[in-house]
Amino acid sequence: MRKFKFRAWHKGNKCMVDWEFLTSVRYGGNKLNDRVHHDSIFNDPDYILQQYIGFSDKNDHDLYEGDIVGDIQCQDWKSEIVWTGIGFELVKPQPSERNLYELLCDSNRLRVLGNIHQNPELLF
């Protein structure tokens, strides 16, 4: 079974925070199920949540939505991982003809180059 974890981009501080920090400091421990829905980190306007996609790159870095990845077999190619509502896909700078899961299964060809919040220039 895939592990569900998140990280979050803090809009005001312009920094990435991991799930353990987020839940323990901001919400007093991993008790989000005990919170009222509107008090949940999932609805906090200060944060942009990004979900772990269940895979790692060739260097064993966890892959999250919002990550900008490159293909080690094609140095000029890069794309962003996004959640489309039905699954994770590679979509920027334009819709990709490459299938995320094929790249992940093909000898871990993907490597994390950065993320859309800290390194948007990587896509241009």
N, C-alpha and C positions, 0 to 999 in steps of 0.2 A: 504494500500500500504506500502511496506517495505521501510524503511528509508535507503538511500544510504550514507554511510560514510566510511571513511578510517582512518587509522593511518599509520605511516611510521617508519621504522627502518633506522636511519642514520648510514651508514656504518663507516664513519670516527670517529664520536663521540661515537659510540656504545651505542646509546640511542634511546628510542621510543619517537616519537613526535605525538601529536594528530593533527587531521585535521585542527582545528581552528588555532592552532599555525602555522602550515605549510603554510596555505594559507594566513594568515594575515601578517606574518613576511616575509616569503620568496618571496611571489608573490603579495604583496600589496593588499590583500583582496580577497574575493571569486569571482574573475573574471577570472577564468581559461578558460572560453569559449571565452574570448576576446583575449587570448594569441595565438600566432602562435603555431602550433602543436609541433614543436621541442623545444619550450620554456616551455612546460608544465611540471608540476611535475610528470606526468605519464611517462615521458621519462628522468627524471633526474637520472643520474647514481649514485648520492650520496645517494639515498633513495631506499628502498624496500617497495613498497606500499602493504598494507594488507587491504582487504575489510571486513567490518562488514557483518556477514552472515544472519542477520535479527532475531537472537534469543539471549537470555541471558542464563547464566547457573543458577543453583539452588540458587546461591547467588546474582542473578540479575546483574552479570558482563556481559557486552556485549561480544559476541563471535566473534573473527576475524580469518581469515585464518592465519596460523602460530601459533595459540594457541595450547598448549599441554593441553589436557583435560583428566580427569579421570572419571570413572563410580563409583558412590557412592555405588553401589551394588556389585562391584567387585574391591576390593582395589588394586590388582596387575595389573589391566588393565589400560593402558594409550595410547593415540594416538595423532597425530597431525592433525589439520584441514587444508586441502589444497584445492585449486581451481584446478579442473581437466580440465577446458575448457568447461564443460557442467554443472557443479554444484560443490558443496562443498562435500568433502568426508573425512573419517578418513582413513589414509593410513600408518602411521609409528608407530612402527618400521617396520612393514610389513603390507601388505594390510589387512584391518580389515574385519572380518565377521559381525561386528556390523554396523548397518545402522545409520548414523548420525541423520536423521530425526525421526527414531523410538525412539532413545535414548532421543531426545529433547521432544518428545510428551509423553513419558512414565514418567510422574511426574518429569520432569526436573532432570534426573539422572546425567547429566554432571556437572562437576565443573572445572573451569580453574585452572591448576596447575602452569602454566608459559607460556613461548613462546619459539619458536625454536631458537631465536637469543640470548636471555638472559639465557635460561635454557636448552640447548640441552642435557645435561646429564640426564635429566628426562626420556628420551626415552630409556636409556640403563640400 
